[in-house]
Structures are given as C-alpha cells and as structure tokens.
Amino acid sequence: MRTAASTGLFLGLASMASAVMYGYNHVPLIKDTEIVAGAFENVSDIELLSPAFLTPNVRLPGFPNGTQGPSSQDDMEAFLEQLAERNDYMTYRIANFTSEEGRSFPYVHLSAGRSASKVRVWIQGAVHGNEPAGDEATQALLGKFDGDREWAASILDKVELVVLPRYNPDGVFYFQRTLPTNYDPNRDHIKLARQQTRDIKQLMNNFNPHVIVDMHEYFAGQPFGEGQYVHGSDGLYSAAKNLNINENIRKLSEELFAKNIAEDMNAAGMRAEPYVTGSSAASGSNFVADFAEAGTDGKIGRNAMGLTQAVVFLLEMRGIAIADQEFQRRTAAGLTMMGSIVQTAADNADQVLQAVEDGIKEFIASDDDVIVTDYSKTGIRPFAMVDVKNGSVVYPPVRFASTTPSFANLTRSRPEAYLIPVAWADLAERLKVSGLEVETLDKPFEGTVEALTITSAEVDTSYYEGVIRVTTTTETSEREVRLPAGSFRVSTRQKNAALAMVALEPENIDSYVSFNIVPVEESDEYPIFRITS
C-alpha cells in the first residue's frame, strides 16, 4: 500500500507515525464502526484452510489490538512443512539467505510431472509486515491445494508455482510496514539498497516466472466526501503498468486476468475495484474523491517485476489499521483474487505461455523508443464506497486518473547497449542482480557514443527512502569516448533490458540519477553512455 505524502493520503500513517524507531512501528488503530463493519460480513461459503482459521488458538494476543499479526513464524513454518509432507507435488524449501535480523525464508514449490511447457507462477505475501491478510491468503491457497486433490491436479497439469508467504518476516514480527532498517521493501526494486531485496530478487529470477502475484492490504478507514464515505472494496487490483512492458503482455494482463479477477470477486459476493491512491475531494466538488490509478514507477515491485516481461498483479485487501476486524472476509478476498489468477493461468495456459514468450521475443527484437516518462488522463467514474451513516454500499462519482493505459511524454531512441565505466561497477552489479547479462570488456573501448549532458537538476528538499531525489533534464550529443578495460556493456537485446532502461535513462523518476546513486549537477556529462548501433 502506498503511503507517500505526495498522494495526499489520509493514510497519513506517514504523518501520524512519521517518527520511527527500531522495530514495533505500529500504525494507530482506526477500527470500523459496527455500522461500517456490517458491510464486510464473513463469506460463509469460502473455506479458509490456513493456520489462523484451522487452528484459531494460534492467533497471537496482539492481533486484536493491532500490534501483532495472526500467527508466528514458527506456526507458519510448521504449517508449510506439514502440507509438503502430505503432498508429493509440494516441496518445502528454505532460501539460502536470511532476513536483516536472521529469520528464514521458507517457501513451497508446487510441481507435478514435467514442467518445461507449464506456466510458472510466483506468489509472494507480506512484503509489508502489517498487512496480514496477504500472507494468510497465500497459506490458504496452499491449504486449498492440500484439501482439494482433484482441483490441485487440474491446476498442476498446466501450472508450476512458487509460494513465498512472508517476503518481510522481520516486518511481520514487529507488525510494521518496513524492514527493521525502516526501508520500505516495496520501494527498493531499482536502487536495491538492501541485501534482502537483492537476495529475493535473485531467487525469483532463478524461477523465471511468467505470472507474478504480490499480496498486500490497503488502509480501511480513509474518509471521503467530507467524511461521509470510506472505501467499500474488499479488494483492489492492478496489473503492471509501465509502458516499457511489451504491449501484448499488458493487454493479456488487462483483458484476461483483470477481467476475471473482477468477475470472480463479484461471483463470490465481494467488491473489487482498480487499485488507487488519493484523497477526499475539496468541499463543493461534484465528486467525492480524487484518485490516481496505480502508477508506472519501476521502483515498486509490481512494475519492476513486470519489466521482466511478465504478467504481474498487485492484489490489495481492505485491512490496514483495523487489526483483526473482518479478517475472514479479508483473507477470503485475497484467496479469491489470487485463486482467480492461478485458475486463469491454468485455464488459458497455452494462450498465456504464447503471449508471454512471444512478448519477450518481440521486446528483445523491438526498435520501439524507450518510454522515459508518461502521464495519465483523468475522467469521472463511480467507485465502491460505504456510507458511514447507514452502512450501505454506494458508488459515488470520483475523479479518476487512469493508467490503463498511461501515455508517453518523453521518449528516447532505444540504444543497442549502455556503456558503463569500470569505476561505476556498483551499477553493473545492481543490473546483474536485476537479472541482466552484463558484459565485462576485456579490452579498452574506443568509439562513437551518444552522451547526455545535464541541462537542469532540481534537488528535493526532503528524504525519500534514505536519499535526496533529483529531477533532471538532459540534451544529447555524439562524441568519441575511450574507456578502460573492465568497463561494462549492457545489451538491450535481452529479456530484462527494460529494467536497465528505467535505471539508466536519467529523467526516469526511478533512475540511478533520480535516486542520487549517480550524483549530477547542471552542465555535467552523465557518465553512462549509449551505443546506438
């Protein structure tokens, strides 16, 4: 869930809890009233076979007051091990790295028979440690596999899965959004400041998924329409939106997967809307909220993972700051949306495989411009809300800045490769972690390149995720350059090249320049060069 102050979110969880400490950074409780909670009753016909529901005695004592999640690391590990022991197609594994505080990363690999021609699906929960319905829903999905052998066999005939329930086990322990170092793990996908981010990214890249699901929760109590409404959606969802993702992969995400998520939630008697951030509209407006659909920024997991040319979905349940309220419905919503994606991948396996694999080939061969920055268009549309006065579900108008799709406003020709001087070896290492092949030159490079000169550099006035960000403009020119042996060449003719494009084009909002990893000032020559032919 996004909490950046620039969105103006009442989720001013950022402002209400701006002074952080080491561990236990709990958000203030803003529980639903009985009237509002009446719009989020249990979903009785969805069975939840996960620890908090199978063995409710394991629920931790701090769950009702918002200081703990429902279950411990030990309970989660024991549950996964038990499932794997009962099912030959489940393999319980522990990653060969640990969290910042030394906790393990258990995960389950589900595979039956030969997997070479199957859709690979990666599912992760608890990127933010205070969003418990996400990791509970991932465990409920594993419980569903265990409890319905016929369904499991039908899925695994077409799909292979990895399920990582807790991406941020330290955050779960402290019941806080962030890592113990107070970095947001879901804003670290380009700058890669934390070793944990790098380790998990390499684990995922080794699996090389076609479809990725990222489970979260969003803030329940934000008021809209002069306090008359709160969010009424059981789930918010968003595909990866970055325009450097192959168009056919983006179409598959929106026209097949997103459509099915909405339909399956409706069929289950729950409400779903596109993921948004925003604030209440100004008094006197003819709409109740000012919303922006999920953005295109590559620093966020959804887009960073999508830039590997995969179908990626962010799934958010309504749950932050309400402790254990409505937890059955929250988990059921997560299971329904996640299950929809898994079922869609299985039911349409040939189409999904072809679209993703062909999309990768098209991206590698494409001469389309790099999309450096983009914008959204705004309209008015209804959006699910709950009236706090009577608990009714209503659909008042909201202003909605859509990113389905967004539109390019700064493009640059696609280079054949980027050239990185040996002195900037840390950039090359970041790109390798992101899954790119980086060639180390065994001889000096001498030749014509496209160079960028910084024409303006505006420095932010506050920290963001440990850095002072910089907004730049540039102009291009050609010149001869000589670089020593040991410098690096990053070809754009590879699957994950769009991650390099986001990181290395300085005007991109998440570039190494924007994150001040490569510091620049006006009139400087940017030290990364473009090989155009």
RODO-2510 file (C-alpha; in nm, 4 decimals, decimal comma):
residues 533
     n   res          X          Y          Z
     1     m     0,0000     0,0000     0,0000
     2     r     0,1374     0,3385    -0,0965
     3     t     0,1836     0,5938     0,1822
     4     a     0,3804     0,8683     0,0095
     5     a     0,2799     1,2111     0,1332
     6     s     0,2626     1,3360    -0,2249
     7     t    -0,0587     1,1406    -0,2751
     8     g    -0,2230     1,3427    -0,0011
     9     l    -0,3498     1,0249     0,1538
    10     f    -0,5186     1,0457     0,4878
    11     l    -0,3190     0,7350     0,5151
    12     g    -0,1184     0,9905     0,6797
    13     l     0,0014     0,6877     0,8551
    14     a     0,3095     0,8583     0,7146
    15     s     0,2376     1,1707     0,9162
    16     m     0,0743     1,0027     1,2149
    17     a     0,3745     0,7766     1,2553
    18     s     0,6467     0,9805     1,0893
    19     a     0,8923     0,9451     1,3774
    20     v     1,0118     0,5868     1,3509
    21     m     1,2107     0,3756     1,5924
    22     y     1,3835     0,0404     1,5706
    23     g     1,1008    -0,2104     1,5497
    24     y     0,7354    -0,2060     1,6563
    25     n     0,6350     0,0855     1,4344
    26     h     0,2627     0,0183     1,4620
    27     v     0,0076     0,2316     1,2828
    28     p    -0,2658     0,3852     1,5005
    29     l    -0,5847     0,1814     1,5139
    30     i    -0,8809     0,3273     1,3266
    31     k    -1,1304     0,0452     1,3539
    32     d    -1,4521     0,0258     1,1584
    33     t    -1,7675     0,1186     1,3445
    34     e    -2,0297    -0,1527     1,3808
    35     i    -2,2280     0,0189     1,1060
    36     v    -1,9376     0,0087     0,8592
    37     a    -1,8288    -0,3417     0,9639
    38     g    -2,1766    -0,4628     0,8704
    39     a    -2,0829    -0,4143     0,5054
    40     f    -1,7957    -0,6632     0,5464
    41     e    -1,9554    -0,9755     0,6878
    42     n    -1,7944    -1,3190     0,6735
    43     v    -1,8097    -1,5001     0,3411
    44     s    -1,9519    -1,8266     0,4665
    45     d    -1,9101    -2,0379     0,1530
    46     i    -1,5333    -1,9824     0,1176
    47     e    -1,3317    -2,2338     0,3196
    48     l    -1,0047    -2,0997     0,4574
    49     l    -0,7568    -2,3784     0,5284
    50     s    -0,4806    -2,1714     0,6850
    51     p    -0,3384    -2,1544     1,0389
    52     a    -0,5466    -1,8632     1,1699
    53     f    -0,8681    -2,0445     1,0723
    54     l    -0,7768    -2,4132     1,1052
    55     t    -0,6204    -2,3594     1,4478
    56     p    -0,7526    -2,0283     1,5820
    57     n    -0,5811    -2,0948     1,9151
    58     v    -0,2506    -1,9983     1,7479
    59     r    -0,3694    -1,6416     1,6968
    60     l    -0,1295    -1,4099     1,8708
    61     p    -0,2593    -1,1969     2,1611
    62     g    -0,1651    -0,8681     1,9948
    63     f    -0,3749    -0,9317     1,6839
    64     p    -0,6982    -0,7740     1,8207
    65     n    -0,5175    -0,4517     1,9140
    66     g    -0,3061    -0,4157     1,6009
    67     t     0,0343    -0,4956     1,7494
    68     q     0,0781    -0,8462     1,6034
    69     g    -0,0433    -1,0473     1,3100
    70     p    -0,2448    -1,3663     1,3476
    71     s     0,0365    -1,6227     1,3597
    72     s     0,4050    -1,6591     1,4363
    73     q     0,6939    -1,7516     1,2087
    74     d     0,7091    -2,0934     1,3778
    75     d     0,3381    -2,1550     1,3157
    76     m     0,3759    -2,0620     0,9504
    77     e     0,6816    -2,2830     0,9021
    78     a     0,5138    -2,5798     1,0731
    79     f     0,2068    -2,5414     0,8521
    80     l     0,4108    -2,5342     0,5312
    81     e     0,6154    -2,8360     0,6380
    82     q     0,3032    -3,0363     0,7214
    83     l     0,1488    -2,9633     0,3825
    84     a     0,4665    -3,0620     0,1991
    85     e     0,4932    -3,3867     0,3951
    86     r     0,1395    -3,4810     0,2864
    87     n     0,1735    -3,3939    -0,0825
    88     d     0,4394    -3,5274    -0,3178
    89     y     0,3968    -3,2322    -0,5522
    90     m     0,4852    -2,9835    -0,2757
    91     t     0,8497    -2,9260    -0,1872
    92     y     0,9256    -2,7289     0,1287
    93     r     1,2362    -2,5190     0,0878
    94     i     1,4267    -2,2599     0,2867
    95     a     1,6159    -1,9926     0,0958
    96     n     1,9944    -1,9876     0,1324
    97     f     1,9843    -1,6368     0,2785
    98     t     1,8177    -1,4763     0,5781
    99     s     1,6368    -1,1550     0,6641
   100     e     1,8043    -0,8488     0,8126
   101     e     1,7510    -0,9977     1,1596
   102     g     1,8412    -1,3520     1,0573
   103     r     1,4949    -1,5005     1,0037
   104     s     1,4486    -1,7689     0,7418
   105     f     1,2518    -1,7511     0,4186
   106     p     1,0519    -2,0735     0,3843
   107     y     0,8638    -2,1262     0,0614
   108     v     0,6800    -2,4039    -0,1186
   109     h     0,7421    -2,5208    -0,4741
   110     l     0,4409    -2,6914    -0,6334
   111     s     0,5106    -2,9014    -0,9413
   112     a     0,3703    -3,2242    -1,0837
   113     g     0,5353    -3,4036    -1,3740
   114     r     0,7366    -3,2309    -1,6401
   115     s     0,7294    -2,8541    -1,6060
   116     a     0,9086    -2,7359    -1,9200
   117     s     0,5896    -2,6302    -2,1000
   118     k     0,3925    -2,5059    -1,7993
   119     v     0,3054    -2,1556    -1,6868
   120     r     0,5336    -2,0586    -1,3989
   121     v     0,3548    -1,8572    -1,1272
   122     w     0,5350    -1,6801    -0,8422
   123     i     0,3248    -1,5658    -0,5426
   124     q     0,4553    -1,3559    -0,2544
   125     g     0,2916    -1,2203     0,0589
   126     a     0,3800    -0,9902     0,3494
   127     v     0,6102    -0,7554     0,1624
   128     h     0,4713    -0,5129     0,4187
   129     g     0,4682    -0,6755     0,7599
   130     n     0,1473    -0,5161     0,8889
   131     e    -0,0738    -0,6476     0,6070
   132     p    -0,1601    -0,9950     0,7403
   133     a    -0,4404    -1,0976     0,5045
   134     g    -0,1801    -1,1166     0,2291
   135     d     0,0344    -1,3865     0,3831
   136     e    -0,2684    -1,5623     0,5348
   137     a    -0,4275    -1,5835     0,1894
   138     t    -0,1114    -1,7372     0,0417
   139     q    -0,1261    -2,0054     0,3096
   140     a    -0,4977    -2,0517     0,2435
   141     l    -0,4138    -2,1148    -0,1224
   142     l    -0,1683    -2,3861    -0,0196
   143     g    -0,4373    -2,5258     0,2091
   144     k    -0,6774    -2,5344    -0,0842
   145     f    -0,4274    -2,7359    -0,2870
   146     d    -0,3934    -2,9773     0,0033
   147     g    -0,7684    -3,0016     0,0610
   148     d    -0,8886    -3,0472    -0,2978
   149     r    -0,6762    -3,3053    -0,4752
   150     e    -0,8808    -3,3086    -0,7946
   151     w    -0,8573    -2,9315    -0,8320
   152     a    -0,4872    -2,9377    -0,7432
   153     a    -0,4179    -3,1973    -1,0129
   154     s    -0,6046    -2,9934    -1,2746
   155     i    -0,4039    -2,6806    -1,1910
   156     l    -0,0665    -2,8546    -1,1733
   157     d    -0,1263    -3,0159    -1,5098
   158     k    -0,0788    -2,6680    -1,6575
   159     v     0,0966    -2,4586    -1,3921
   160     e     0,4046    -2,4702    -1,1704
   161     l     0,4106    -2,2436    -0,8647
   162     v     0,6389    -2,0989    -0,6008
   163     v     0,4625    -1,9546    -0,2947
   164     l     0,6660    -1,7321    -0,0601
   165     p     0,4212    -1,6363     0,2172
   166     r     0,6458    -1,3884     0,4005
   167     y     0,8725    -1,1624     0,1991
   168     n     0,9354    -0,9475     0,5093
   169     p     0,9406    -1,1794     0,8130
   170     d     1,1037    -0,9162     1,0336
   171     g     0,8267    -0,6709     0,9497
   172     v     0,5715    -0,9390     1,0359
   173     f     0,7411    -0,9946     1,3726
   174     y     0,7335    -0,6233     1,4552
   175     f     0,3953    -0,5810     1,2822
   176     q     0,5294    -0,2858     1,0878
   177     r     0,5255    -0,1966     0,7210
   178     t     0,9013    -0,1730     0,6734
   179     l     1,2165    -0,3755     0,7176
   180     p     1,3930    -0,3399     1,0574
   181     t     1,6133    -0,0748     0,8954
   182     n     1,2908     0,1159     0,8178
   183     y     1,3386     0,0890     0,4434
   184     d     1,0208     0,0108     0,2519
   185     p     1,0932    -0,3164     0,0697
   186     n     0,8392    -0,2284    -0,1982
   187     r     1,0274     0,0884    -0,2959
   188     d     1,3673    -0,0788    -0,3317
   189     h     1,3374    -0,2602    -0,6629
   190     i     1,5576    -0,0293    -0,8706
   191     k     1,8069     0,1185    -0,6241
   192     l     1,8439    -0,2197    -0,4459
   193     a     1,9671    -0,0589    -0,1248
   194     r     1,9077    -0,3639     0,0942
   195     q     2,0698    -0,7064     0,0614
   196     q     1,7371    -0,8744     0,1378
   197     t     1,5830    -0,7138    -0,1716
   198     r     1,8717    -0,8406    -0,3826
   199     d     1,8543    -1,1931    -0,2437
   200     i     1,4808    -1,2363    -0,3016
   201     k     1,5060    -1,0838    -0,6487
   202     q     1,7703    -1,3371    -0,7477
   203     l     1,5592    -1,6218    -0,6077
   204     m     1,2629    -1,5069    -0,8164
   205     n     1,4761    -1,4556    -1,1268
   206     n     1,6044    -1,8123    -1,0962
   207     f     1,2437    -1,9346    -1,1158
   208     n     1,1811    -1,7043    -1,4143
   209     p     0,8029    -1,6730    -1,3741
   210     h     0,5520    -1,5896    -1,6453
   211     v     0,2941    -1,4690    -1,3894
   212     i     0,3623    -1,2950    -1,0566
   213     v     0,1232    -1,2097    -0,7717
   214     d     0,2093    -0,9626    -0,4941
   215     m    -0,0269    -0,9686    -0,1934
   216     h    -0,0920    -0,6570     0,0168
   217     e    -0,3564    -0,4745     0,2200
   218     y    -0,4725    -0,1147     0,1935
   219     f    -0,5897     0,1353     0,4532
   220     a    -0,9517     0,0801     0,5512
   221     g    -1,0551     0,3989     0,7264
   222     q    -0,9658     0,6839     0,4929
   223     p    -1,2643     0,9248     0,4770
   224     f    -1,4029     1,0692     0,1552
   225     g    -1,6798     1,3111     0,0654
   226     e    -1,6442     1,5308     0,3751
   227     g    -1,6331     1,2226     0,5949
   228     q    -1,9459     1,0548     0,4609
   229     y    -1,7726     0,7578     0,2962
   230     v    -1,4919     0,5066     0,3395
   231     h    -1,3551     0,2558     0,0910
   232     g    -1,6081    -0,0154     0,0123
   233     s    -1,3925    -0,2540    -0,1914
   234     d    -1,2943    -0,5897    -0,0485
   235     g    -1,0088    -0,5924    -0,2951
   236     l    -0,8160    -0,3532    -0,5154
   237     y    -0,6074    -0,4899    -0,8009
   238     s    -0,3603    -0,3627    -1,0553
   239     a    -0,1513    -0,5095    -1,3323
   240     a     0,1977    -0,3807    -1,4040
   241     k     0,1537    -0,0529    -1,5950
   242     n     0,4981     0,0535    -1,7185
   243     l     0,4915     0,1229    -2,0921
   244     n     0,8267    -0,0496    -2,1446
   245     i     0,6497    -0,3802    -2,0825
   246     n     0,5530    -0,5487    -2,4077
   247     e     0,2107    -0,4259    -2,5196
   248     n     0,0678    -0,7743    -2,5739
   249     i     0,1696    -0,8813    -2,2242
   250     r    -0,0025    -0,5718    -2,0850
   251     k    -0,3131    -0,6476    -2,2926
   252     l    -0,3215    -1,0048    -2,1641
   253     s    -0,2997    -0,8731    -1,8088
   254     e    -0,5850    -0,6248    -1,8509
   255     e    -0,8169    -0,8067    -2,0906
   256     l    -0,7936    -1,1581    -1,9476
   257     f    -0,6596    -1,1609    -1,5918
   258     a    -0,8004    -0,8309    -1,4611
   259     k    -1,1394    -0,9016    -1,6166
   260     n    -1,1529    -1,2416    -1,4471
   261     i    -1,0492    -1,1008    -1,1088
   262     a    -1,3406    -0,8568    -1,1149
   263     e    -1,5871    -1,1231    -1,2301
   264     d    -1,4718    -1,3805    -0,9749
   265     m    -1,4939    -1,1327    -0,6885
   266     n    -1,8456    -1,0392    -0,7937
   267     a    -1,9436    -1,4065    -0,8187
   268     a    -1,8145    -1,4581    -0,4636
   269     g    -2,0327    -1,1737    -0,3362
   270     m    -1,7441    -0,9334    -0,2839
   271     r    -1,6490    -0,5986    -0,4317
   272     a    -1,3341    -0,5172    -0,6295
   273     e    -1,2033    -0,2026    -0,7949
   274     p    -0,8784    -0,0967    -0,9641
   275     y    -0,6054    -0,0061    -0,7168
   276     v    -0,5930     0,3660    -0,6416
   277     t    -0,4336     0,6176    -0,4111
   278     g    -0,5797     0,9582    -0,3402
   279     s    -0,7673     1,1871    -0,1088
   280     s    -1,1084     1,3300    -0,0377
   281     a    -1,2253     1,5893    -0,2874
   282     a    -1,2411     1,9554    -0,1966
   283     s    -1,5637     2,0798    -0,0427
   284     g    -1,8224     2,1644    -0,3073
   285     s    -1,6801     1,9310    -0,5736
   286     n    -1,9150     1,7238    -0,7862
   287     f    -1,7144     1,4130    -0,6939
   288     v    -1,6204     1,2711    -0,3541
   289     a    -1,2574     1,1686    -0,4068
   290     d    -0,9579     1,2454    -0,6228
   291     f    -0,7999     0,9122    -0,7192
   292     a    -0,4944     0,8140    -0,9190
   293     e    -0,4818     0,4606    -1,0518
   294     a    -0,1670     0,2580    -0,9816
   295     g     0,1312     0,4254    -1,1442
   296     t     0,4068     0,3183    -1,3800
   297     d     0,7062     0,3719    -1,1499
   298     g     0,9653     0,0965    -1,1680
   299     k     1,0773     0,1194    -0,8046
   300     i     0,7569    -0,0560    -0,6959
   301     g     0,7516    -0,4346    -0,7081
   302     r     0,4542    -0,4633    -0,9409
   303     n     0,6234    -0,2672    -1,2193
   304     a     0,9779    -0,3843    -1,1514
   305     m     0,8654    -0,7439    -1,1816
   306     g     0,6564    -0,6577    -1,4864
   307     l     0,9654    -0,5107    -1,6521
   308     t     1,0996    -0,8665    -1,6692
   309     q     0,8248    -0,9048    -1,9347
   310     a     0,5799    -1,0945    -1,7171
   311     v     0,2137    -1,0711    -1,6204
   312     v     0,2168    -0,9139    -1,2735
   313     f    -0,0625    -0,8241    -1,0336
   314     l    -0,0761    -0,6283    -0,7134
   315     l    -0,3676    -0,7501    -0,5002
   316     e    -0,4767    -0,5414    -0,2003
   317     m    -0,7347    -0,6279     0,0609
   318     r    -0,9052    -0,3710     0,2844
   319     g    -0,7290    -0,4124     0,6171
   320     i    -0,4590    -0,1734     0,7376
   321     a    -0,5304    -0,0197     1,0814
   322     i    -0,8340    -0,2343     1,1678
   323     a    -0,6388    -0,5101     1,3493
   324     d    -0,8352    -0,8382     1,3376
   325     q    -1,1641    -0,6893     1,2174
   326     e    -1,3267    -0,8641     0,9211
   327     f    -1,0220    -1,0918     0,8893
   328     q    -1,2200    -1,3807     0,7457
   329     r    -1,3555    -1,1654     0,4648
   330     r    -1,0175    -1,0007     0,4036
   331     t    -0,8470    -1,3382     0,3686
   332     a    -1,1319    -1,4720     0,1544
   333     a    -1,0941    -1,1732    -0,0771
   334     g    -0,7223    -1,2386    -0,1088
   335     l    -0,7774    -1,6063    -0,1787
   336     t    -1,0466    -1,5269    -0,4363
   337     m    -0,8352    -1,2775    -0,6315
   338     m    -0,5199    -1,4874    -0,6120
   339     g    -0,7140    -1,8017    -0,6959
   340     s    -0,8627    -1,6245    -0,9962
   341     i    -0,5147    -1,5557    -1,1318
   342     v    -0,3997    -1,9138    -1,0759
   343     q    -0,7178    -2,0530    -1,2336
   344     t    -0,6929    -1,8147    -1,5288
   345     a    -0,3314    -1,9169    -1,5875
   346     a    -0,4301    -2,2841    -1,5856
   347     d    -0,7453    -2,2482    -1,7958
   348     n    -0,5611    -2,0415    -2,0565
   349     a    -0,2153    -2,1922    -2,0247
   350     d    -0,1395    -2,2120    -2,3965
   351     q    -0,2532    -1,8532    -2,4544
   352     v    -0,0578    -1,7246    -2,1544
   353     l     0,2590    -1,9097    -2,2478
   354     q     0,2435    -1,7929    -2,6070
   355     a     0,1637    -1,4322    -2,5188
   356     v     0,4436    -1,4039    -2,2641
   357     e     0,7073    -1,5970    -2,4576
   358     d     0,6224    -1,4167    -2,7834
   359     g     0,6100    -1,0881    -2,5945
   360     i     0,9626    -1,1480    -2,4670
   361     k     1,0872    -1,2178    -2,8194
   362     e     0,9096    -0,9093    -2,9545
   363     f     1,0553    -0,6928    -2,6801
   364     i     1,4082    -0,8173    -2,7414
   365     a     1,3826    -0,7537    -3,1163
   366     s     1,1894    -0,4264    -3,0942
   367     d     1,3180    -0,0917    -3,2155
   368     d     1,0447     0,0988    -3,0305
   369     d     1,1555     0,4022    -2,8344
   370     v     1,2316     0,3808    -2,4644
   371     i     0,9472     0,5388    -2,2651
   372     v     1,1237     0,7639    -2,0159
   373     t     0,8271     0,9470    -1,8604
   374     d     0,4492     0,9308    -1,9046
   375     y     0,1226     1,0838    -1,7901
   376     s    -0,2360     0,9760    -1,7231
   377     k    -0,5716     1,1046    -1,8425
   378     t    -0,8463     1,1921    -1,5976
   379     g    -1,2196     1,1267    -1,6047
   380     i    -1,5150     1,0773    -1,3700
   381     r    -1,6358     0,7286    -1,2757
   382     p    -1,8285     0,5596    -0,9918
   383     f    -1,6307     0,3837    -0,7183
   384     a    -1,7382     0,1476    -0,4389
   385     m    -1,7783     0,3193    -0,1021
   386     v    -1,9568     0,2535     0,2256
   387     d    -2,1765     0,5281     0,3688
   388     v    -2,0618     0,5598     0,7302
   389     k    -2,4041     0,6832     0,8421
   390     n    -2,6023     0,3749     0,7458
   391     g    -2,3535     0,1126     0,6222
   392     s    -2,4943     0,0983     0,2708
   393     v    -2,2666     0,0216    -0,0228
   394     v    -2,2840     0,3056    -0,2725
   395     y    -2,0999     0,4118    -0,5856
   396     p    -2,0497     0,7895    -0,5771
   397     p    -1,8530     0,9657    -0,8520
   398     v    -1,4766     1,0066    -0,8151
   399     r    -1,2200     1,1824    -1,0275
   400     f    -1,0044     0,9033    -1,1667
   401     a    -0,6613     0,9464    -1,3276
   402     s    -0,6350     0,6292    -1,5329
   403     t    -0,3112     0,4497    -1,6163
   404     t    -0,4890     0,1865    -1,8257
   405     p    -0,3015     0,2874    -2,0260
   406     s    -0,0756     0,5812    -1,9498
   407     f     0,0696     0,7927    -2,2314
   408     a     0,4316     0,8690    -2,3120
   409     n     0,5512     1,2286    -2,2909
   410     l     0,9287     1,1744    -2,3067
   411     t     1,0788     0,9069    -2,5257
   412     r     1,4289     0,8322    -2,6462
   413     s     1,5528     0,6022    -2,9189
   414     r     1,6418     0,2567    -2,7980
   415     p     2,0188     0,2064    -2,7857
   416     e     2,1785    -0,1218    -2,8778
   417     a     2,3586    -0,1106    -2,5452
   418     y     2,4528     0,1033    -2,2485
   419     l     2,8213     0,1557    -2,1696
   420     i     2,9184     0,1834    -1,8015
   421     p     3,2723     0,2870    -1,6997
   422     v     3,4613     0,0431    -1,4771
   423     a     3,4572     0,2985    -1,1940
   424     w     3,0786     0,2547    -1,1778
   425     a     3,0985    -0,1199    -1,1149
   426     d     2,8280    -0,0936    -0,8470
   427     l     2,5752    -0,0017    -1,1176
   428     a     2,6707    -0,3080    -1,3181
   429     e     2,6261    -0,5213    -1,0074
   430     r     2,2778    -0,3807    -0,9482
   431     l     2,1806    -0,4672    -1,3044
   432     k     2,3137    -0,8214    -1,2650
   433     v     2,1014    -0,8634    -0,9522
   434     s     1,8035    -0,7451    -1,1578
   435     g     1,8609    -1,0381    -1,3902
   436     l     2,0511    -0,8690    -1,6722
   437     e     2,3511    -1,0100    -1,8516
   438     v     2,6329    -0,7568    -1,8194
   439     e     2,9422    -0,7974    -2,0349
   440     t     3,2761    -0,7003    -1,8812
   441     l     3,5005    -0,5645    -2,1571
   442     d     3,8406    -0,7340    -2,1683
   443     k     3,9833    -0,4548    -2,3831
   444     p     3,9526    -0,0762    -2,3722
   445     f     3,6502     0,0661    -2,5526
   446     e     3,7031     0,3380    -2,8093
   447     g     3,4243     0,4598    -3,0333
   448     t     3,1330     0,6908    -3,1012
   449     v     2,8616     0,7038    -2,8372
   450     e     2,5571     0,9105    -2,7558
   451     a     2,6298     1,1194    -2,4471
   452     l     2,3818     1,3047    -2,2279
   453     t     2,4533     1,6427    -2,0717
   454     i     2,2539     1,7529    -1,7684
   455     t     2,0689     2,0749    -1,8551
   456     s     1,8907     2,1089    -1,5202
   457     a     1,8991     1,9309    -1,1854
   458     e     1,6399     2,0045    -0,9183
   459     v     1,7136     1,8590    -0,5752
   460     d     1,4257     1,7571    -0,3468
   461     t     1,4011     1,9197    -0,0058
   462     s     1,3351     1,6039     0,1971
   463     y     1,4479     1,2442     0,2223
   464     y     1,2739     0,9627     0,0399
   465     e     1,3767     0,6110     0,1365
   466     g     1,7158     0,7235     0,2577
   467     v     1,8066     0,9510    -0,0344
   468     i     1,7524     1,3034    -0,1573
   469     r     1,5991     1,2602    -0,5005
   470     v     1,6936     1,4657    -0,8042
   471     t     1,4840     1,5614    -1,1084
   472     t     1,6851     1,6262    -1,4234
   473     t     1,6606     1,7228    -1,7874
   474     t     1,9245     1,6432    -2,0481
   475     e     2,0354     1,7031    -2,4037
   476     t     2,2082     1,4502    -2,6255
   477     s     2,5137     1,4672    -2,8461
   478     e     2,7536     1,2291    -3,0119
   479     r     3,1179     1,2102    -2,9208
   480     e     3,4173     0,9805    -2,9204
   481     v     3,4857     0,8150    -2,5879
   482     r     3,7637     0,5925    -2,4596
   483     l     3,7029     0,3751    -2,1549
   484     p     3,9435     0,1329    -1,9871
   485     a     3,9238    -0,2441    -1,9942
   486     g     3,6921    -0,3738    -1,7260
   487     s     3,4141    -0,1349    -1,8245
   488     f     3,0699    -0,2816    -1,8845
   489     r     2,8398    -0,3240    -2,1822
   490     v     2,4698    -0,3870    -2,1174
   491     s     2,2874    -0,5045    -2,4279
   492     t     1,9245    -0,4018    -2,4679
   493     r     1,8622    -0,7215    -2,6652
   494     q     1,7692    -0,9257    -2,3610
   495     k     1,4554    -1,0068    -2,1624
   496     n     1,5153    -0,7811    -1,8616
   497     a     1,6554    -0,4862    -2,0567
   498     a     1,3609    -0,2629    -1,9639
   499     l     1,4924    -0,2587    -1,6069
   500     a     1,8170    -0,1123    -1,7401
   501     m     1,6194     0,1445    -1,9394
   502     v     1,4355     0,2610    -1,6282
   503     a     1,7539     0,2703    -1,4216
   504     l     1,9876     0,4286    -1,6770
   505     e     1,7754     0,6935    -1,8513
   506     p     1,8351     0,9814    -1,6067
   507     e     1,4976     1,1574    -1,6404
   508     n     1,3044     0,8483    -1,5366
   509     i     1,1546     0,9043    -1,1920
   510     d     1,3283     0,5927    -1,0570
   511     s     1,6644     0,6129    -1,2330
   512     y     2,0014     0,5887    -1,0641
   513     v     2,0267     0,9648    -1,1173
   514     s     1,6837     1,0289    -0,9656
   515     f     1,7817     0,8243    -0,6603
   516     n     2,1139     1,0100    -0,6362
   517     i     2,3130     0,6908    -0,6816
   518     v     2,4807     0,8731    -0,9709
   519     p     2,5066     1,2343    -0,8467
   520     v     2,4902     1,5022    -1,1159
   521     e     2,4631     1,8785    -1,1428
   522     e     2,3701     2,1121    -1,4246
   523     s     2,6235     2,1014    -1,7124
   524     d     2,7687     1,7658    -1,6017
   525     e     2,8123     1,4909    -1,8549
   526     y     2,6173     1,1855    -1,7443
   527     p     2,8769     0,9082    -1,7035
   528     i     2,6707     0,6355    -1,8697
   529     f     2,6841     0,6259    -2,2480
   530     r     2,4519     0,4917    -2,5154
   531     i     2,5750     0,2782    -2,8043
   532     t     2,3261     0,3432    -3,0821
   533     s     2,4444     0,0975    -3,3472
***
